[in-house]
Amino acid sequence: MPTRAFCDCCDEPTRQLFDITRIPELASVVRQFGYRAVCQACYDNLFEELEREREREEEDVDA
Ligand SMILES: [Zn+2]
């Protein structure tokens, strides 16, 4: 039996964890929330969140 890994973000057991400490774009998330390894769903969510934030920043610059 393989050891089950748990997502740092949603605390659900997952078969595949993404090491977000290696991803420069998510460095702020790692620092802020202390997440180190997350599941696919949370990984996608974090990137979506990042995308939204970037769009907001761009709007601020234009205004
Ligand atoms: Zn998760």
N, CA, C, O and the ligand as a Tripos MOL2 file, in Angstrom:
@<TRIPOS>MOLECULE
protein
  253   251    64     0     0
PROTEIN
NO_CHARGES

@<TRIPOS>ATOM
      1 N           0.8370   -1.2150    0.0000 N.3       1 MET1
      2 CA          0.0000    0.0000    0.0000 C.3       1 MET1
      3 C           0.8640    1.2540    0.0000 C.2       1 MET1
      4 O           1.6840    1.4490    0.8970 O.2       1 MET1
      5 N           0.6860    2.0720   -0.9700 N.am      2 PRO2
      6 CA          1.4330    3.3430   -0.9850 C.3       2 PRO2
      7 C           0.9150    4.2720    0.1080 C.2       2 PRO2
      8 O          -0.2680    4.2630    0.4460 O.2       2 PRO2
      9 N           1.8140    5.0580    0.6420 N.am      3 THR3
     10 CA          1.3890    6.0240    1.6560 C.3       3 THR3
     11 C           0.4860    7.0610    1.0160 C.2       3 THR3
     12 O           0.7400    7.5480   -0.0860 O.2       3 THR3
     13 N          -0.5530    7.3760    1.7250 N.am      4 ARG4
     14 CA         -1.4530    8.3720    1.1850 C.3       4 ARG4
     15 C          -0.9360    9.7790    1.4600 C.2       4 ARG4
     16 O          -0.4750   10.0830    2.5600 O.2       4 ARG4
     17 N          -1.0190   10.6030    0.4710 N.am      5 ALA5
     18 CA         -0.5710   11.9820    0.6240 C.3       5 ALA5
     19 C          -1.7870   12.8700    0.8280 C.2       5 ALA5
     20 O          -2.8550   12.6300    0.2670 O.2       5 ALA5
     21 N          -1.6050   13.8870    1.6330 N.am      6 PHE6
     22 CA         -2.7060   14.8050    1.8850 C.3       6 PHE6
     23 C          -2.3820   16.1930    1.3480 C.2       6 PHE6
     24 O          -1.2620   16.6890    1.4690 O.2       6 PHE6
     25 N          -3.3830   16.7870    0.7620 N.am      7 CYS7
     26 CA         -3.2230   18.1290    0.2170 C.3       7 CYS7
     27 C          -3.1300   19.1420    1.3720 C.2       7 CYS7
     28 O          -3.9140   19.0870    2.3190 O.2       7 CYS7
     29 N          -2.1670   20.0620    1.2800 N.am      8 ASP8
     30 CA         -2.0000   21.0780    2.3190 C.3       8 ASP8
     31 C          -3.1570   22.0760    2.3250 C.2       8 ASP8
     32 O          -3.4310   22.7270    3.3330 O.2       8 ASP8
     33 N          -3.8180   22.1800    1.1950 N.am      9 CYS9
     34 CA         -4.8410   23.2130    1.0410 C.3       9 CYS9
     35 C          -6.2160   22.7190    1.4990 C.2       9 CYS9
     36 O          -6.8520   23.3780    2.3220 O.2       9 CYS9
     37 N          -6.6890   21.5860    0.9930 N.am     10 CYS10
     38 CA         -8.0320   21.1130    1.3340 C.3      10 CYS10
     39 C          -8.0050   19.9330    2.3070 C.2      10 CYS10
     40 O          -9.0560   19.4800    2.7600 O.2      10 CYS10
     41 N          -6.8030   19.4320    2.6310 N.am     11 ASP11
     42 CA         -6.6490   18.3390    3.5940 C.3      11 ASP11
     43 C          -7.2620   17.0270    3.1320 C.2      11 ASP11
     44 O          -7.4870   16.1270    3.9410 O.2      11 ASP11
     45 N          -7.5300   16.9150    1.8480 N.am     12 GLU12
     46 CA         -8.0680   15.6720    1.3110 C.3      12 GLU12
     47 C          -6.9260   14.7630    0.8560 C.2      12 GLU12
     48 O          -5.9090   15.2430    0.3550 O.2      12 GLU12
     49 N          -7.0940   13.4610    1.0290 N.am     13 PRO13
     50 CA         -6.0810   12.5360    0.5100 C.3      13 PRO13
     51 C          -6.0800   12.5590   -1.0120 C.2      13 PRO13
     52 O          -7.1410   12.6200   -1.6340 O.2      13 PRO13
     53 N          -4.9120   12.5120   -1.6030 N.am     14 THR14
     54 CA         -4.8370   12.5830   -3.0560 C.3      14 THR14
     55 C          -3.7480   11.6680   -3.5730 C.2      14 THR14
     56 O          -2.7860   11.3750   -2.8620 O.2      14 THR14
     57 N          -3.8940   11.2190   -4.8000 N.am     15 ARG15
     58 CA         -2.9010   10.3160   -5.3830 C.3      15 ARG15
     59 C          -1.7430   11.0950   -5.9740 C.2      15 ARG15
     60 O          -0.6440   10.5630   -6.1280 O.2      15 ARG15
     61 N          -1.9830   12.3440   -6.3030 N.am     16 GLN16
     62 CA         -0.9260   13.1390   -6.9170 C.3      16 GLN16
     63 C          -0.8330   14.5020   -6.2640 C.2      16 GLN16
     64 O          -1.8070   15.2540   -6.2250 O.2      16 GLN16
     65 N           0.3440   14.8130   -5.7510 N.am     17 LEU17
     66 CA          0.5610   16.1140   -5.1330 C.3      17 LEU17
     67 C           1.4950   16.9520   -6.0020 C.2      17 LEU17
     68 O           2.4310   16.4360   -6.6130 O.2      17 LEU17
     69 N           1.2240   18.2370   -6.0430 N.am     18 PHE18
     70 CA          2.0940   19.1490   -6.7770 C.3      18 PHE18
     71 C           2.9250   19.9410   -5.7760 C.2      18 PHE18
     72 O           2.3940   20.5530   -4.8490 O.2      18 PHE18
     73 N           4.2220   19.9150   -5.9790 N.am     19 ASP19
     74 CA          5.1260   20.6510   -5.0970 C.3      19 ASP19
     75 C           5.1530   22.1130   -5.5400 C.2      19 ASP19
     76 O           5.8460   22.4740   -6.4920 O.2      19 ASP19
     77 N           4.3960   22.9380   -4.8430 N.am     20 ILE20
     78 CA          4.2860   24.3330   -5.2850 C.3      20 ILE20
     79 C           5.4420   25.1990   -4.7930 C.2      20 ILE20
     80 O           5.5530   26.3600   -5.1860 O.2      20 ILE20
     81 N           6.2950   24.6550   -3.9450 N.am     21 THR21
     82 CA          7.4510   25.4380   -3.4930 C.3      21 THR21
     83 C           8.4470   25.6460   -4.6260 C.2      21 THR21
     84 O           9.3320   26.4970   -4.5370 O.2      21 THR21
     85 N           8.2990   24.8600   -5.6970 N.am     22 ARG22
     86 CA          9.2230   24.9860   -6.8300 C.3      22 ARG22
     87 C           8.6920   25.9250   -7.8910 C.2      22 ARG22
     88 O           9.3690   26.1870   -8.8850 O.2      22 ARG22
     89 N           7.4810   26.4360   -7.6910 N.am     23 ILE23
     90 CA          6.8650   27.2760   -8.7100 C.3      23 ILE23
     91 C           6.9320   28.7510   -8.3070 C.2      23 ILE23
     92 O           6.2610   29.1680   -7.3630 O.2      23 ILE23
     93 N           7.7350   29.5330   -9.0160 N.am     24 PRO24
     94 CA          7.9620   30.9380   -8.6450 C.3      24 PRO24
     95 C           6.6650   31.7330   -8.5440 C.2      24 PRO24
     96 O           6.5350   32.5870   -7.6670 O.2      24 PRO24
     97 N           5.6970   31.4630   -9.4320 N.am     25 GLU25
     98 CA          4.4350   32.2000   -9.4330 C.3      25 GLU25
     99 C           3.6630   31.9960   -8.1320 C.2      25 GLU25
    100 O           2.8760   32.8550   -7.7320 O.2      25 GLU25
    101 N           3.8860   30.8670   -7.4790 N.am     26 LEU26
    102 CA          3.1170   30.5450   -6.2770 C.3      26 LEU26
    103 C           3.9090   30.7880   -4.9920 C.2      26 LEU26
    104 O           3.4770   30.4010   -3.9070 O.2      26 LEU26
    105 N           5.0580   31.4250   -5.1230 N.am     27 ALA27
    106 CA          5.9080   31.6600   -3.9500 C.3      27 ALA27
    107 C           5.1710   32.4520   -2.8790 C.2      27 ALA27
    108 O           5.3450   32.2030   -1.6870 O.2      27 ALA27
    109 N           4.3460   33.4070   -3.3050 N.am     28 SER28
    110 CA          3.6130   34.2320   -2.3430 C.3      28 SER28
    111 C           2.5780   33.3940   -1.5980 C.2      28 SER28
    112 O           2.3230   33.6200   -0.4150 O.2      28 SER28
    113 N           1.9880   32.4350   -2.2890 N.am     29 VAL29
    114 CA          1.0040   31.5440   -1.6640 C.3      29 VAL29
    115 C           1.6840   30.6670   -0.6220 C.2      29 VAL29
    116 O           1.1660   30.4650    0.4760 O.2      29 VAL29
    117 N           2.8520   30.1510   -0.9870 N.am     30 VAL30
    118 CA          3.6130   29.2930   -0.0700 C.3      30 VAL30
    119 C           3.9570   30.0780    1.1950 C.2      30 VAL30
    120 O           3.8180   29.5750    2.3100 O.2      30 VAL30
    121 N           4.4080   31.3230    1.0030 N.am     31 ARG31
    122 CA          4.7640   32.1640    2.1380 C.3      31 ARG31
    123 C           3.5500   32.5040    2.9840 C.2      31 ARG31
    124 O           3.5900   32.4150    4.2110 O.2      31 ARG31
    125 N           2.4680   32.8950    2.3170 N.am     32 GLN32
    126 CA          1.2930   33.4160    3.0080 C.3      32 GLN32
    127 C           0.5150   32.3210    3.7330 C.2      32 GLN32
    128 O           0.0940   32.5060    4.8750 O.2      32 GLN32
    129 N           0.3230   31.1710    3.0630 N.am     33 PHE33
    130 CA         -0.5400   30.1320    3.6240 C.3      33 PHE33
    131 C           0.2330   28.9400    4.1670 C.2      33 PHE33
    132 O          -0.3190   28.1270    4.9070 O.2      33 PHE33
    133 N           1.5120   28.8320    3.8030 N.am     34 GLY34
    134 CA          2.3040   27.7120    4.2840 C.3      34 GLY34
    135 C           2.0230   26.4260    3.5290 C.2      34 GLY34
    136 O           2.3900   25.3480    3.9960 O.2      34 GLY34
    137 N           1.3760   26.5160    2.3670 N.am     35 TYR35
    138 CA          1.1450   25.3170    1.5610 C.3      35 TYR35
    139 C           2.4610   24.9000    0.9090 C.2      35 TYR35
    140 O           3.2560   25.7360    0.4800 O.2      35 TYR35
    141 N           2.6660   23.6120    0.8470 N.am     36 ARG36
    142 CA          3.8800   23.1180    0.1920 C.3      36 ARG36
    143 C           3.5240   22.1570   -0.9410 C.2      36 ARG36
    144 O           4.1280   22.1950   -2.0130 O.2      36 ARG36
    145 N           2.5500   21.3080   -0.6940 N.am     37 ALA37
    146 CA          2.1320   20.3480   -1.7160 C.3      37 ALA37
    147 C           0.6070   20.3230   -1.7630 C.2      37 ALA37
    148 O          -0.0520   20.1540   -0.7370 O.2      37 ALA37
    149 N           0.0630   20.4890   -2.9440 N.am     38 VAL38
    150 CA         -1.3940   20.5320   -3.0760 C.3      38 VAL38
    151 C          -1.8650   19.5800   -4.1650 C.2      38 VAL38
    152 O          -1.0860   19.1790   -5.0300 O.2      38 VAL38
    153 N          -3.1550   19.2190   -4.1190 N.am     39 CYS39
    154 CA         -3.7220   18.3230   -5.1160 C.3      39 CYS39
    155 C          -4.0080   19.0800   -6.4150 C.2      39 CYS39
    156 O          -3.8910   20.3040   -6.4840 O.2      39 CYS39
    157 N          -4.3770   18.3290   -7.4200 N.am     40 GLN40
    158 CA         -4.6250   18.9110   -8.7400 C.3      40 GLN40
    159 C          -5.6780   20.0250   -8.6850 C.2      40 GLN40
    160 O          -5.4890   21.0890   -9.2750 O.2      40 GLN40
    161 N          -6.7760   19.7790   -7.9840 N.am     41 ALA41
    162 CA         -7.8690   20.7420   -7.9370 C.3      41 ALA41
    163 C          -7.4230   22.0560   -7.2920 C.2      41 ALA41
    164 O          -7.7170   23.1380   -7.8020 O.2      41 ALA41
    165 N          -6.7190   21.9530   -6.1800 N.am     42 CYS42
    166 CA         -6.2620   23.1550   -5.4840 C.3      42 CYS42
    167 C          -5.1890   23.8740   -6.2950 C.2      42 CYS42
    168 O          -5.1260   25.1040   -6.3090 O.2      42 CYS42
    169 N          -4.3600   23.1060   -6.9570 N.am     43 TYR43
    170 CA         -3.3300   23.6580   -7.8250 C.3      43 TYR43
    171 C          -3.9830   24.5290   -8.9000 C.2      43 TYR43
    172 O          -3.5540   25.6570   -9.1450 O.2      43 TYR43
    173 N          -5.0230   23.9900   -9.5350 N.am     44 ASP44
    174 CA         -5.7490   24.7390  -10.5520 C.3      44 ASP44
    175 C          -6.3900   25.9800   -9.9530 C.2      44 ASP44
    176 O          -6.3550   27.0580  -10.5470 O.2      44 ASP44
    177 N          -6.9760   25.8200   -8.7720 N.am     45 ASN45
    178 CA         -7.6220   26.9520   -8.1100 C.3      45 ASN45
    179 C          -6.6390   28.0760   -7.8180 C.2      45 ASN45
    180 O          -6.9420   29.2510   -8.0270 O.2      45 ASN45
    181 N          -5.4690   27.7060   -7.3380 N.am     46 LEU46
    182 CA         -4.4670   28.7040   -7.0030 C.3      46 LEU46
    183 C          -4.0450   29.4880   -8.2330 C.2      46 LEU46
    184 O          -3.8380   30.7000   -8.1700 O.2      46 LEU46
    185 N          -3.9200   28.7880   -9.3480 N.am     47 PHE47
    186 CA         -3.5200   29.4640  -10.5750 C.3      47 PHE47
    187 C          -4.6360   30.3740  -11.0880 C.2      47 PHE47
    188 O          -4.3750   31.4600  -11.6050 O.2      47 PHE47
    189 N          -5.8890   29.9160  -10.9380 N.am     48 GLU48
    190 CA         -7.0260   30.7490  -11.3280 C.3      48 GLU48
    191 C          -7.0580   32.0180  -10.4930 C.2      48 GLU48
    192 O          -7.2820   33.1160  -11.0040 O.2      48 GLU48
    193 N          -6.8300   31.8460   -9.2160 N.am     49 GLU49
    194 CA         -6.8020   32.9680   -8.2850 C.3      49 GLU49
    195 C          -5.7210   33.9640   -8.6980 C.2      49 GLU49
    196 O          -5.9320   35.1760   -8.6940 O.2      49 GLU49
    197 N          -4.5820   33.4310   -9.0440 N.am     50 LEU50
    198 CA         -3.4460   34.2480   -9.4700 C.3      50 LEU50
    199 C          -3.8000   35.0480  -10.7180 C.2      50 LEU50
    200 O          -3.4770   36.2300  -10.8390 O.2      50 LEU50
    201 N          -4.4710   34.3710  -11.6350 N.am     51 GLU51
    202 CA         -4.8790   34.9850  -12.8920 C.3      51 GLU51
    203 C          -5.8310   36.1560  -12.6240 C.2      51 GLU51
    204 O          -5.7010   37.2300  -13.2110 O.2      51 GLU51
    205 N          -6.7900   35.9210  -11.7230 N.am     52 ARG52
    206 CA         -7.7580   36.9660  -11.3950 C.3      52 ARG52
    207 C          -7.0580   38.1720  -10.7710 C.2      52 ARG52
    208 O          -7.3790   39.3210  -11.0780 O.2      52 ARG52
    209 N          -6.1100   37.8940   -9.9040 N.am     53 GLU53
    210 CA         -5.3800   38.9620   -9.2350 C.3      53 GLU53
    211 C          -4.6090   39.7900  -10.2520 C.2      53 GLU53
    212 O          -4.5560   41.0170  -10.1680 O.2      53 GLU53
    213 N          -4.0210   39.1050  -11.2000 N.am     54 ARG54
    214 CA         -3.2330   39.7750  -12.2210 C.3      54 ARG54
    215 C          -4.1320   40.6880  -13.0480 C.2      54 ARG54
    216 O          -3.7500   41.8080  -13.3860 O.2      54 ARG54
    217 N          -5.3270   40.2010  -13.3700 N.am     55 GLU55
    218 CA         -6.2740   41.0090  -14.1360 C.3      55 GLU55
    219 C          -6.6840   42.2490  -13.3570 C.2      55 GLU55
    220 O          -6.8000   43.3410  -13.9140 O.2      55 GLU55
    221 N          -6.9010   42.0630  -12.0610 N.am     56 ARG56
    222 CA         -7.2680   43.2060  -11.2150 C.3      56 ARG56
    223 C          -6.1630   44.2520  -11.2100 C.2      56 ARG56
    224 O          -6.4280   45.4520  -11.2920 O.2      56 ARG56
    225 N          -4.9400   43.7910  -11.1130 N.am     57 GLU57
    226 CA         -3.8030   44.7130  -11.0820 C.3      57 GLU57
    227 C          -3.7090   45.4780  -12.3920 C.2      57 GLU57
    228 O          -3.4270   46.6760  -12.3970 O.2      57 GLU57
    229 N          -3.9450   44.7910  -13.5000 N.am     58 GLU58
    230 CA         -3.8820   45.4400  -14.7980 C.3      58 GLU58
    231 C          -4.9610   46.5080  -14.9170 C.2      58 GLU58
    232 O          -4.7290   47.5800  -15.4740 O.2      58 GLU58
    233 N          -6.1340   46.2050  -14.3910 N.am     59 GLU59
    234 CA         -7.2140   47.1930  -14.4240 C.3      59 GLU59
    235 C          -6.8370   48.4320  -13.6170 C.2      59 GLU59
    236 O          -7.1130   49.5630  -14.0170 O.2      59 GLU59
    237 N          -6.2040   48.1920  -12.4780 N.am     60 ASP60
    238 CA         -5.7870   49.3190  -11.6380 C.3      60 ASP60
    239 C          -4.7990   50.2120  -12.3680 C.2      60 ASP60
    240 O          -4.8580   51.4370  -12.2590 O.2      60 ASP60
    241 N          -3.9010   49.6010  -13.1040 N.am     61 VAL61
    242 CA         -2.8900   50.3620  -13.8350 C.3      61 VAL61
    243 C          -3.5510   51.2240  -14.9020 C.2      61 VAL61
    244 O          -3.1770   52.3820  -15.0900 O.2      61 VAL61
    245 N          -4.5320   50.6600  -15.6010 N.am     62 ASP62
    246 CA         -5.2110   51.4020  -16.6670 C.3      62 ASP62
    247 C          -6.0090   52.5720  -16.1090 C.2      62 ASP62
    248 O          -6.1140   53.6120  -16.7590 O.2      62 ASP62
    249 N          -6.5670   52.4190  -14.9290 N.am     63 ALA63
    250 CA         -7.4560   53.4470  -14.3790 C.3      63 ALA63
    251 C          -6.7250   54.6470  -13.7920 C.2      63 ALA63
    252 O          -7.3620   55.5780  -13.3000 O.2      63 ALA63
    253 ZN         -6.5230   20.1280   -2.3190 Zn       64 ZN64
@<TRIPOS>BOND
     1     1     2 1
     2     2     3 1
     3     3     4 2
     4     3     5 am
     5     5     6 1
     6     6     7 1
     7     7     8 2
     8     7     9 am
     9     9    10 1
    10    10    11 1
    11    11    12 2
    12    11    13 am
    13    13    14 1
    14    14    15 1
    15    15    16 2
    16    15    17 am
    17    17    18 1
    18    18    19 1
    19    19    20 2
    20    19    21 am
    21    21    22 1
    22    22    23 1
    23    23    24 2
    24    23    25 am
    25    25    26 1
    26    26    27 1
    27    27    28 2
    28    27    29 am
    29    29    30 1
    30    30    31 1
    31    31    32 2
    32    31    33 am
    33    33    34 1
    34    34    35 1
    35    35    36 2
    36    35    37 am
    37    37    38 1
    38    38    39 1
    39    39    40 2
    40    39    41 am
    41    41    42 1
    42    42    43 1
    43    43    44 2
    44    43    45 am
    45    45    46 1
    46    46    47 1
    47    47    48 2
    48    47    49 am
    49    49    50 1
    50    50    51 1
    51    51    52 2
    52    51    53 am
    53    53    54 1
    54    54    55 1
    55    55    56 2
    56    55    57 am
    57    57    58 1
    58    58    59 1
    59    59    60 2
    60    59    61 am
    61    61    62 1
    62    62    63 1
    63    63    64 2
    64    63    65 am
    65    65    66 1
    66    66    67 1
    67    67    68 2
    68    67    69 am
    69    69    70 1
    70    70    71 1
    71    71    72 2
    72    71    73 am
    73    73    74 1
    74    74    75 1
    75    75    76 2
    76    75    77 am
    77    77    78 1
    78    78    79 1
    79    79    80 2
    80    79    81 am
    81    81    82 1
    82    82    83 1
    83    83    84 2
    84    83    85 am
    85    85    86 1
    86    86    87 1
    87    87    88 2
    88    87    89 am
    89    89    90 1
    90    90    91 1
    91    91    92 2
    92    91    93 am
    93    93    94 1
    94    94    95 1
    95    95    96 2
    96    95    97 am
    97    97    98 1
    98    98    99 1
    99    99   100 2
   100    99   101 am
   101   101   102 1
   102   102   103 1
   103   103   104 2
   104   103   105 am
   105   105   106 1
   106   106   107 1
   107   107   108 2
   108   107   109 am
   109   109   110 1
   110   110   111 1
   111   111   112 2
   112   111   113 am
   113   113   114 1
   114   114   115 1
   115   115   116 2
   116   115   117 am
   117   117   118 1
   118   118   119 1
   119   119   120 2
   120   119   121 am
   121   121   122 1
   122   122   123 1
   123   123   124 2
   124   123   125 am
   125   125   126 1
   126   126   127 1
   127   127   128 2
   128   127   129 am
   129   129   130 1
   130   130   131 1
   131   131   132 2
   132   131   133 am
   133   133   134 1
   134   134   135 1
   135   135   136 2
   136   135   137 am
   137   137   138 1
   138   138   139 1
   139   139   140 2
   140   139   141 am
   141   141   142 1
   142   142   143 1
   143   143   144 2
   144   143   145 am
   145   145   146 1
   146   146   147 1
   147   147   148 2
   148   147   149 am
   149   149   150 1
   150   150   151 1
   151   151   152 2
   152   151   153 am
   153   153   154 1
   154   154   155 1
   155   155   156 2
   156   155   157 am
   157   157   158 1
   158   158   159 1
   159   159   160 2
   160   159   161 am
   161   161   162 1
   162   162   163 1
   163   163   164 2
   164   163   165 am
   165   165   166 1
   166   166   167 1
   167   167   168 2
   168   167   169 am
   169   169   170 1
   170   170   171 1
   171   171   172 2
   172   171   173 am
   173   173   174 1
   174   174   175 1
   175   175   176 2
   176   175   177 am
   177   177   178 1
   178   178   179 1
   179   179   180 2
   180   179   181 am
   181   181   182 1
   182   182   183 1
   183   183   184 2
   184   183   185 am
   185   185   186 1
   186   186   187 1
   187   187   188 2
   188   187   189 am
   189   189   190 1
   190   190   191 1
   191   191   192 2
   192   191   193 am
   193   193   194 1
   194   194   195 1
   195   195   196 2
   196   195   197 am
   197   197   198 1
   198   198   199 1
   199   199   200 2
   200   199   201 am
   201   201   202 1
   202   202   203 1
   203   203   204 2
   204   203   205 am
   205   205   206 1
   206   206   207 1
   207   207   208 2
   208   207   209 am
   209   209   210 1
   210   210   211 1
   211   211   212 2
   212   211   213 am
   213   213   214 1
   214   214   215 1
   215   215   216 2
   216   215   217 am
   217   217   218 1
   218   218   219 1
   219   219   220 2
   220   219   221 am
   221   221   222 1
   222   222   223 1
   223   223   224 2
   224   223   225 am
   225   225   226 1
   226   226   227 1
   227   227   228 2
   228   227   229 am
   229   229   230 1
   230   230   231 1
   231   231   232 2
   232   231   233 am
   233   233   234 1
   234   234   235 1
   235   235   236 2
   236   235   237 am
   237   237   238 1
   238   238   239 1
   239   239   240 2
   240   239   241 am
   241   241   242 1
   242   242   243 1
   243   243   244 2
   244   243   245 am
   245   245   246 1
   246   246   247 1
   247   247   248 2
   248   247   249 am
   249   249   250 1
   250   250   251 1
   251   251   252 2
@<TRIPOS>SUBSTRUCTURE
     1 MET1         2 RESIDUE 1 A MET
     2 PRO2         6 RESIDUE 1 A PRO
     3 THR3        10 RESIDUE 1 A THR
     4 ARG4        14 RESIDUE 1 A ARG
     5 ALA5        18 RESIDUE 1 A ALA
     6 PHE6        22 RESIDUE 1 A PHE
     7 CYS7        26 RESIDUE 1 A CYS
     8 ASP8        30 RESIDUE 1 A ASP
     9 CYS9        34 RESIDUE 1 A CYS
    10 CYS10       38 RESIDUE 1 A CYS
    11 ASP11       42 RESIDUE 1 A ASP
    12 GLU12       46 RESIDUE 1 A GLU
    13 PRO13       50 RESIDUE 1 A PRO
    14 THR14       54 RESIDUE 1 A THR
    15 ARG15       58 RESIDUE 1 A ARG
    16 GLN16       62 RESIDUE 1 A GLN
    17 LEU17       66 RESIDUE 1 A LEU
    18 PHE18       70 RESIDUE 1 A PHE
    19 ASP19       74 RESIDUE 1 A ASP
    20 ILE20       78 RESIDUE 1 A ILE
    21 THR21       82 RESIDUE 1 A THR
    22 ARG22       86 RESIDUE 1 A ARG
    23 ILE23       90 RESIDUE 1 A ILE
    24 PRO24       94 RESIDUE 1 A PRO
    25 GLU25       98 RESIDUE 1 A GLU
    26 LEU26      102 RESIDUE 1 A LEU
    27 ALA27      106 RESIDUE 1 A ALA
    28 SER28      110 RESIDUE 1 A SER
    29 VAL29      114 RESIDUE 1 A VAL
    30 VAL30      118 RESIDUE 1 A VAL
    31 ARG31      122 RESIDUE 1 A ARG
    32 GLN32      126 RESIDUE 1 A GLN
    33 PHE33      130 RESIDUE 1 A PHE
    34 GLY34      134 RESIDUE 1 A GLY
    35 TYR35      138 RESIDUE 1 A TYR
    36 ARG36      142 RESIDUE 1 A ARG
    37 ALA37      146 RESIDUE 1 A ALA
    38 VAL38      150 RESIDUE 1 A VAL
    39 CYS39      154 RESIDUE 1 A CYS
    40 GLN40      158 RESIDUE 1 A GLN
    41 ALA41      162 RESIDUE 1 A ALA
    42 CYS42      166 RESIDUE 1 A CYS
    43 TYR43      170 RESIDUE 1 A TYR
    44 ASP44      174 RESIDUE 1 A ASP
    45 ASN45      178 RESIDUE 1 A ASN
    46 LEU46      182 RESIDUE 1 A LEU
    47 PHE47      186 RESIDUE 1 A PHE
    48 GLU48      190 RESIDUE 1 A GLU
    49 GLU49      194 RESIDUE 1 A GLU
    50 LEU50      198 RESIDUE 1 A LEU
    51 GLU51      202 RESIDUE 1 A GLU
    52 ARG52      206 RESIDUE 1 A ARG
    53 GLU53      210 RESIDUE 1 A GLU
    54 ARG54      214 RESIDUE 1 A ARG
    55 GLU55      218 RESIDUE 1 A GLU
    56 ARG56      222 RESIDUE 1 A ARG
    57 GLU57      226 RESIDUE 1 A GLU
    58 GLU58      230 RESIDUE 1 A GLU
    59 GLU59      234 RESIDUE 1 A GLU
    60 ASP60      238 RESIDUE 1 A ASP
    61 VAL61      242 RESIDUE 1 A VAL
    62 ASP62      246 RESIDUE 1 A ASP
    63 ALA63      250 RESIDUE 1 A ALA
    64 ZN64       253 GROUP 0 **** ****
